Structure formats: structure tokens, C-alpha cells
Amino acid sequence: MKELAKTYAPEQFEDRIYQEWMQKKCFHAEIDREKKPYTIVIPPPNITGQLHMGHALDETLQDILIRWKRMSGYCTLWLPGTDHAAIATEAKIVAAMREEGITKEEIGREKFMERAWAWKEKFGGRIVEQLKKLGSSCDWDRERFTMDEGCSKAVKEVFVKYYEKGLIYRGERMINWCPKCLTSLSDAEVNYEDQAGHFWHLRYKFKDSDEYLELATTRPETLLGDTAVAVNPNDERYKHLVGKMLILPIVHREIPVIADDYVETDFGTGVVKITPAHDPNDFEVGKRHNLEVINVMTDDAKITEDYPRYAGMDRYEARKAIVKDLEAEGALVRTEDYNHNVGTCYRCGTTVEPKVSTQWFVKMKPLAQPAIDAVKNQKTKFVPERFDKIYYHWLENIKDWCISRQIWWGHQIPAFYCDDCGEMTVTKESSCTCPKCGKPMRQDPDTLDTWFSSALWPFSTLRWPENTEDLKYFYPTNTLVTGYDIIFFWVIRMMFSALENMGEVPFDTVLIHGLVRDSQGRKMSKSLGNGIDPLEVIAQYGADALRFMLATGNAPGNDMRYIDDKVKAARNFANKLWNASRFIMMNLPEDFKFTGLPEKLTMEDKWVVSKFNQLAKEVNQNLEAFELGVACSKLYDFIWDVFCDWYIELTKPRIQAGGEAKESAQAVLVWTMQGMLKLLHPFMPFITEEIWQTLVNDGSMIMLESYPVYDEKFNFSAEETDFEKIIASIKAVRNTRTELNVPPSVKAKLYIETKDTDLFSGAKLFFEKLASASEIEIGEKFEIPDSAGAVTASARIFIPMDELVDKEKELARLNKEREKVQKDIDFLSNKLNNQGFLSKAPEKLIEAEKAKLQKAQEKMDKIMQSVKAYS
């Protein structure tokens, strides 16, 4: 018989076990037509990333599901990979180059891309190795990267297809621009935050007059690009002024008063300045009125050379100077504090600048509707369901998606321009000759939004556009596990991309989890310095403890808190399991061979077998419903309480007795332990594998065993109910002794008054071993003066302890218990006398409440008998 190490030390076996799984290809999926497929595609972490607590939660939940399904007989594929993370990665490479004193423009695109790929090779695999430390059972043979050859082919295929269908176009539009990252951003890449600002109330004078219009702005620096002032056409105050000319303060350019329905008559003065180049609404007004678009800022948000007084000033520096000049000119009326929502870059946090630019866009309306319908028709469901509201909100209000980015790291847009004749061609080829004039064409320098390739992930990773066997078998995938913060970034885009290109949804379920916050409920961030490194936690407590804590604290869609004491509790749980396993193995003979449960089971055996059988049923149900935290709690309670604290203790007399009693106890202990290890394996894979290989010792691996399911032949509900009466009575005696501060070493005689005399007579040994009984007498009626009492629903127990018990204290304790039970009786009686409850509640619930009342009344009778005995 192999032996477990004396102490639980995960650092001694976790890495070794993971290598064994890898060497034996335990994670690798081979297509098996006899089995049902179950597929998860990993949300690809950025190659810039290091494992954080959000990843740890995300990967733990996926691994639990994939290990459970693998053990449940499915052909499982958990497909891993990483994302090229265009903006974030380029920023890191540019920062590294800056330290060398060079820029990307100096070395050119080709050399820059060489550096980028080298950076990816050096750092891109770091997070993959970190995922392995967590125990992720991904099929690493199928690992993908969003810029690998296959994914790049899929990107070109989709771009060309969309372009030919008229779903992709190039045009001048108002876009979000990051002045720090120097690239356009989609609407989903803009985070809005409340910022303190001001309303500057300004006067715009009429031409050849001292009269003026008053208006307010939050961005006086954009005044330089004003080309009109607008009022509502139905506003009686201003109707007569439409068409007149104003003199733009500071600039002294003539601009017209125009009428447009965009203006709200009841907001401010009902007059707004129109700056088509620097506001999305103004841009639309400008198009309707054929206004000039005057850009006043450079790409890095400095004032252009067209305004020498402010040229080169940063937008905020220019704002101060312009306000000062407005005041000097008499155009500033007053300044008012104002809080408003400001868009910021999701990558660097810089306030974005609305900017008119020629970019590539995806038409979203035709793509959005099928994605809305798919969720409404339950082809894909959200868990929890409430998150479909975010999904619908984004899709129903979606604008065309700006997909071009002014960076080099990423998929270069497959469009080519002829500088001689102006022809443009979109092609899957890597170079192009002009179809009109035969000259070599120049490829568009821009790259695609990272999310364009990520949107294809569920099928591009299975080698689409090739019609591979993997694609035919594993697609559509099953469960997408992701945080609520990227529903609009990623989930929506995968949905419409799959429906457009594959004709079916990419997954049937989206399991949403929340954020892992710190112990105070704050978001983990570098600025707060409250981030917890999962690798440090693993080094200290082991991966299983971290996984179990994350899974136990998880309820779909809700944020959770990282609390170190909970990880310690999870490690203590692992230690308890370890010690229980050691106890079992230490009491097995060297030549022990497990052949199954014995034919004859004792009452306590049937109790534990039946409870385990029910546990298997409930854990499977919880996992089916994605209630992973509930499943964890049930496993914890059974292993710690039922098995370790009770059943092991119940078997000790049989083990000490030897012979057939010992052998049957050993068999039940091993059967239950093996079942528990299997049930627990998806949650705590390392410890369960280590114990399994030591206990079973036949070369098998627990991760490839069958997951336990409910079996009717192990349903001993009557015996289970009976034995619960014994357990309850032992607990009651223990509680009474604890309240009276009687140590376990002091033995005392028990008088058990019960109608179940045969049942209790067969359990005398347990009262001796577990309730410190020196002797037990069982009958239907006792009058024992000067005794402490313990009362359960099925028995009244007397403990004569005159020399130890203070009679007054015992009466006080009984009176306190009587008050508590009386409250229960009053509450249940009022409920059952309430006609409103009786008319609305289901019959089953009413019967259950009546049963509770009856139990409480029976308990009260026993308490009153005990009180009488002391009076």
C-alpha cells in the first residue's frame, strides 16, 4: 500500500501532477462520435497580461465545468489561446523602445513588427504558464493566437466578405480618438466617468450690432472651430434671428444662426454653438446644414498652427488661455460649476476627443437584429438571465463599428490603393497590382480593432474557413464563461459574427461572473495597491485552496470579495481531507483490494451511503444549473461534517474490533472516500488526484474516472432518517454537557426516553463512544430527579449529574430553551391561523408548516417534563 505524506504540502505535488496529466495527454480531445461533444473556448487573455484574480476566477469556473463534463462521459474540448491586444501591446513595445531612445517611425513598420513578434515570443507565453499553475485542463495541443496564420486567414475572409456584401465601408465620420494612444476607438472602448467641470456662459455678438446671443459650453477651446450657432425652429424667442450673422469671439469669423430640431428649447438658453469637427451631434447638424468642418486640434490634442496665439498648446492649457481672452474681450458672462459624463480611453484612461476622420466601419443594423433574435428565441441564454438586458440595450442602440486603428501591431487592413490612378481594391492577397493601370498598389497602413479578430474566436480557432473535422464536431461551442464587463466588447460581437458567418449561434449558454474585489469591496487596481497576486496565494496555500475559495464565493453575475481567511479555511478543508485519507489508509492492510461495498451494511453504513448518494444527485443538479458555489458548500458540509466528524468516528469501534466488522467498515470508508474524491475533483483537482493515486494505486487517474451520479439502489431513506435521530440525540447530549462545562473525560449514565426503543438500543455503542456515556438505559418513560436534560424531536435524555450540575442553572437553561421553542410555536400557530396564508399557499407548504408546529409542540412537551423534574 502506498502512503500519503504525513502533512498536506501542495507545493510538493501540484506541479508534478500537472506534468503527469500533460505527459499522458489527459487534456487532449480526440473526436469520438460515440460521445456528445462539450466545448468551451477560453476568453483569450492578452499577451501583455499577467495572471490576476479575475483570470483566476474565470479559469477556475471553466475548469470545473470542463472536468465535470469530461468525467461525465462527454468528449470535452477546452480550447486555449491568447489575444494580440493591439493597443496595449504596441504601447508596451513603444515604451521599451523609448527607453532605447528610438521611435517606431525611425525604424519603420517592418523592423517594428520584428520587434513586436520577438516581444510576443518572449512574454506572450507567460500567462499560459501561469494558467497551468492554477490547474487549467486546456487542450494545449490546440493552443491558438489571434494573429496566428489560421486566425489571420479567417480575419481576411470575413473582412472581404463583409466588404463585398456592403457591410464594411470606408468613410468620413465622427469617431472617438485617443490623443495618447493616437488611434481611433470604437464606442465600446470608451469608458464614461463623472468628472467635475464648468459651464462657461458666453456672448456671441451679432454682426454690425451690440445685441448678442448667450449660450454655454463645457469646452471653450473648441470655440475656435465653431461654424454656426443653432436654435430650435419652433422657439418663438429666436425665430426672427435665424439666418442672421454672428461674430465668433476671439476669432472674429462670421457664423450664421441656424434652426435645427436637435436643439432643446428648455435646456439652458436654448442656444448652442455648433462645432462640426469636435462634437458628434454637431457633426450631424453640420451635415444637415452643409457647414464647414474646421479641425482645431492635432492628433495629440494640441491646437493647430491655424491659430498662432494658441498653436502647440495642449487642449487644457489652451482652454485656460481662451477663457482668459474671452473675459478680456467681454465675451465671458459667468462660470458655473458642472459635473458631466466624460468619455475616456479604456486602455490608458485619457479623455477621448471626438474627431472627424476617414476610417473603416462595419454596418451594424443588419448584423444586430439576428443577434437580438437569437437570445429572444432562447438559442443562447444568459446565466443569470438579467444580463440579457445589457445585451439587448447595446444591440438595440448600436452605431456603426469603427474598426480601423492607427497602429502597426495587429491585422493590417486588406485594402490597397493605387497612388497613380486612385483605384482601391480589397483582397485576401498579401500584395496587389492595380486592376486599372497595372501599377503596384500600397496597402492601407491601418490595422483592425483587436475585437474584430476576437469576435471570430469560437470558429476561427477550429480552423474556419476550412470545413475541418474539429469545426464540424465541436462547433457550436457550449458554455462561454466571462465577466459582465465585456458583454458589449466581446459577447455581442461573437454572436453577430457567428450568426453571419456560420449561420448559428457560437454557444448555447453565457455564464456571467462578477469581479473579484478586495476584502473591503473595492475594485482591485494598481492605484489603490490592493491587487492580490494569485501566484503568491498558490505558493502560500496551494492552487486547490484558491480554486475552492473562488468557487465557494461565486454566485453567477455577482461580485465577490477576496478574503485571506477564506483561503485559509479552504486550505484547512484540504488538510482535513488529507488527514481523513491518511486515517483510512493507515488502517488498511498492505494487500487491501477494494471490490465494492459489502453485501451487509450496518445502519450507520446505510446512513453515509444514502447521504452520499443524495449528495451526488444534488451536486450534479447544481452544476447543471451553474450553481457552482452551492455545490462547493454541499461538498464541504458532507466531507467535513458527515464523513470526517461523524462517519469516521462511528467506524472506529469496528476497526478496533477487527474481523468482519473491520473489513466492512474499511470497504465503506474506501467506497465513500473514492466517491467524495471524484465529486470534489473538478473543484480541487490536485489533492484529489494525489490521494486517488495513493489510495487506488492501480495507475488510473481520477480526472479520467466517471463522475458519481445518483443510484436508486443506494437510497436508504428510512435508515438514513432513523440514524439522523441517533445523531441528533448524541449532539443534544454533547451540547448539554458543553453548556454545563462537563469535560468529555467525565462519563455519565444516560436515560433515553423514546418510543423508538429498538432503534436506540441498537445504537448504545455510539452513545458510549461519542456522548461519554458510562451506561445507557432505554425506555418509554422515566422520572429522573436531579438530572440534566437533552431534548430532540424523537427522544428525551436524562443525565444524572448531581455532583456536577447546578440545578438552578439547569432550570434557567431549560426556561431559555422553552422561550425559544414557544416563539416558534407562536409564529407557526399565527401563520396557520392566517386565512390569507391558507388561501394562497400551496398545500405542500401548509402541510410542511403543520409538521414543523407538531415537532415544536412535541419538543415543548419534553422541555416541560424536564422543568417539572427539577421543580
C-alpha positions, 0 to 999 in steps of 0.5 A: 500500500502506498502512503500519503505524506504525513502533512498536506504540502501542495507545493510538493505535488501540484506541479508534478501532477500537472506534468503527469496529466500533460505527459499522458495527454489527459487534456487532449480531445480526440473526436469520438462520435460515440460521445456528445461533444462539450466545448468551451473556448477560453476568453483569450487573455492578452499577451501583455497580461499577467495572471490576476484574480479575475483570470483566476476566477474565470479559469477556475469556473471553466475548469470545473465545468470542463472536468465535470463534463469530461468525467461525465462521459462527454468528449470535452474540448477546452480550447486555449489561446491568447489575444494580440491586444493591439493597443496595449501591446504596441504601447508596451513595445513603444515604451521599451523602445523609448527607453532605447531612445528610438521611435517606431517611425525611425525604424519603420513598420517592418523592423517594428513588427520584428520587434513586436513578434520577438516581444510576443515570443518572449512574454506572450507565453507567460500567462499560459504558464501561469494558467497551468499553475492554477490547474487549467485542463486546456487542450494545449495541443490546440493552443491558438493566437489571434494573429496566428496564420489560421486566425489571420486567414479567417480575419481576411475572409470575413473582412472581404466578405463583409466588404463585398456584401456592403457591410464594411465601408470606408468613410468620413465620420465622427469617431472617438480618438485617443490623443495618447494612444493616437488611434481611433476607438470604437464606442465600446472602448470608451469608458464614461466617468463623472468628472467635475467641470464648468459651464462657461456662459458666453456672448456671441455678438451679432454682426454690425450690432451690440445685441448678442446671443448667450449660450454655454459650453463645457469646452471653450477651446473648441470655440475656435472651430465653431461654424454656426450657432443653432436654435430650435425652429419652433422657439418663438424667442429666436425665430426672427434671428435665424439666418442672421450673422454672428461674430465668433469671439476671439476669432472674429469669423462670421457664423450664421444662426441656424434652426435645427430640431436637435436643439432643446428649447428648455435646456439652458438658453436654448442656444448652442454653438455648433462645432462640426469637427469636435462634437458628434451631434454637431457633426450631424447638424453640420451635415444637415446644414452643409457647414464647414468642418474646421479641425482645431486640434492635432492628433495629440490634442494640441491646437493647430498652427491655424491659430498662432496665439494658441498653436502647440498648446495642449487642449487644457492649457489652451482652454485656460488661455481662451477663457482668459481672452474671452473675459478680456474681450467681454465675451465671458458672462459667468462660470458655473460649476458642472459635473458631466459624463466624460468619455475616456480611453479604456486602455490608458484612461485619457479623455477621448476627443471626438474627431472627424476622420476617414476610417473603416466601419462595419454596418451594424443594423443588419448584423444586430437584429439576428443577434437580438433574435437569437437570445429572444428565441432562447438559442443562447441564454444568459446565466443569470438571465438579467444580463440579457438586458445589457445585451439587448440595450447595446444591440438595440442602440448600436452605431456603426463599428469603427474598426480601423486603428492607427497602429502597426501591431495587429491585422493590417487592413486588406485594402490597397490603393493605387497612388497613380490612378486612385483605384482601391481594391480589397483582397485576401492577397498579401500584395496587389497590382492595380486592376486599372493601370497595372501599377503596384498598389500600397496597402492601407497602413491601418490595422483592425480593432483587436475585437474584430479578430476576437469576435471570430474566436469560437470558429476561427480557432477550429480552423474556419474557413476550412470545413475541418473535422474539429469545426464540424464536431465541436462547433457550436461551442457550449458554455462561454464563461466571462465577466459582465464587463465585456458583454458589449466588447466581446459577447455581442460581437461573437454572436453577430459574427457567428450568426453571419458567418456560420449561420448559428449561434457560437454557444448555447449558454453565457455564464456571467461572473462578477469581479473579484474585489478586495476584502473591503469591496473595492475594485482591485487596481494598481492605484489603490495597491490592493491587487492580490497576486494569485501566484503568491496565494498558490505558493502560500496555500496551494492552487486547490485552496484558491480554486475552492475559495473562488468557487465557494464565493461565486454566485453567477453575475455577482461580485465577490470579495477576496478574503485571506481567511477564506483561503485559509479555511479552504486550505484547512478543508484540504488538510482535513481531507488529507488527514481523513485519507491518511486515517483510512489508509493507515488502517488498511492492510498492505494487500487491501483490494477494494471490490465494492461495498459489502453485501451487509451494511450496518445502519450507520453504513446505510446512513453515509451511503444514502447521504452520499448518494443524495449528495451526488444527485444534488451536486450534479443538479447544481452544476447543471444549473451553474450553481457552482458555489452551492455545490462547493458548500454541499461538498464541504458540509458532507466531507467535513461534517458527515464523513470526517466528524461523524462517519469516521468516528462511528467506524472506529469501534469496528476497526478496533474490533477487527474481523468482519466488522473491520473489513466492512467498515474499511470497504465503506470508508474506501467506497465513500472516500473514492466517491467524495474524491471524484465529486470534489475533483473538478473543484480541487483537482490536485489533492484529489488526484494525489490521494486517488493515486495513493489510495487506488494505486492501480495507475488510473487517474481520477480526472479520467474516472466517471463522475458519481451520479445518483443510484436508486439502489443506494437510497436508504431513506428510512435508515438514513432518517432513523440514524439522523435521530441517533445523531441528533440525540448524541449532539443534544447530549454533547451540547448539554454537557458543553453548556454545563462545562462537563469535560468529555473525560467525565462519563455519565449514565444516560436515560433515553426516553423514546418510543423508538426503543429498538432503534436506540438500543441498537445504537448504545455503542455510539452513545458510549463512544461519542456522548461519554456515556458510562451506561445507557438505559432505554425506555418509554418513560422515566422520572429522573430527579436531579438530572440534566436534560437533552431534548430532540424531536424523537427522544428525551435524555436524562443525565444524572449529574448531581455532583456536577450540575447546578440545578438552578442553572439547569432550570434557567437553561431549560426556561431559555430553551422553552422561550425559544421553542414557544416563539416558534410555536407562536409564529407557526400557530399565527401563520396557520391561523392566517386565512390569507396564508391558507388561501394562497399557499400551496398545500405542500407548504401548509402541510410542511408548516403543520409538521414543523408546529407538531415537532415544536409542540412535541419538543415543548412537551419534553422541555416541560417534563424536564422543568417539572423534574427539577421543580 
